[in-house]
Amino acid sequence: MKVEQIYTGCLAQGAYYIESNGEAAIIDPLREIKPYLEKAEKDNAKIKYVLETHFHADFVSGHVDLAKATGATIVFGPNAQPTFKAHIATDGEELKLGNVTIEVLHTPGHTMESTTYLLKDENGKDYAIFSGDTLFIGDVGRPDLAVKSDLTEEQLAEHLYDSLRNKIMPLADEVIVYPAHGAGSACGKNMSKETTDLLGNQKKTNYALRADMTKEEFVKEVTEGLLPPPGYFPMNVKMNKEGYANIDEVMTQGLHELSPDAFEAAANETGALVLDTRKPETFAAGFIPNSINIGIDGNFAPWVGALIPDVKQPILFVADEGREEEVVTRLARVGYDNAIGYLKGGFESWKAAGKETDTIDSISAEEFAKRYEQNNVLKVVDVRKPGEYQAEHVETAHSAPLDYLNEHLAELPKEEQMYLHCAGGYRSMIAASILKARGFDNVVNVEGGFKAIAETAVPKTAFVCPSTLK
């Protein structure tokens, strides 16, 4: 028996490959299926099952393409109603895979079809659970993503409490927990950086598994402090439930190379968003006017999903040479299938063609401190998450979290110079590019973000600051 976790850091997502005696199962695969096909081929194994723990909201799964390519059976738990062919398993059903067994444990709460798969070894001993978004390391799945008119998040949390106590906690302490996500995912709020653990340790350390915890306490703690989910989540659920375009077709369309003239014409004719995926500091030094910077080396896909409201939006992109395929792949992972081409030769070809360019002022934390000392009424905008801001921030800073920047535009001054920062510089450059595209011409990015500012004498406070930009 072989069990392999395939972890993708930018999505904080874990897919799984299980092989036994020439048969394989893939759990919660990503959109691109080639890595799974290659693993099975290397093991001379046939992929028998594609197991889905639930209809994912934060990424588009590869289940449909993988089943078409291999003839494998797609499996969901009870209550799932996909529009494509799939096996809807019953609670307690056992699936044979080579010499091992996978038992279906229906664990509703995160969603009503949420299912945990219990792997039993060749001797029938419980070996591991693949818990999807039911149980994370240090946390449990948020219960507000499947809210319907007849089912509140409190009711979903009650289901989750019962699932954990009746299906998962009775299992042996030595059972391994393999969750669908780790720290950084929006599917929970307090996940560990660890991506696997023993169930016994989770019973001791996970706040949601306290033995003396009442259902009322659980509901309160699990629902407390939940931020609104990213706007692209419902569309990803729809795609996972109803199917989607073949990944090869998406790649072919997105990898259409365009000369500077053709790129400019396509932008004008289609109304496409121009997405620049280069490093923040490279972008600041020169970019195509009105383009948005979301660097490929950061949490690229989640930020695309959070900030581009329409997954059907046509996208033209600028990338470092050799990384074009990576950009299209990572867009497709979160359902952005409408990339229609990229700038051949990158930004250098745009400059060489004599096209118009723009820049963003970017200064060091030391220079920011100097200007702050000279004029402590600087307009400072902190685009970090509310919790980061509340923990400590520049004394006069205004909080405008990047996730909800569009909702804060009316609060921001267009005519005055505005200093933007995040924690390290990645998010603030995204914000600066968005503001530039919206006509805010006086933005200044603080390099190194709050981490660098913290090393200066700029006054800071750890309390929620009521200051505004008036």
Order of alpha helices (4+ residues) and beta strands (2+ residues): beta-beta-beta-alpha-beta-alpha-beta-beta-beta-beta-beta-beta-alpha-beta-beta-alpha-alpha-alpha-alpha-beta-alpha-beta-alpha-beta-alpha-beta-alpha-beta-alpha-beta-alpha-beta-alpha-beta-beta-alpha-beta-alpha-beta-alpha-beta
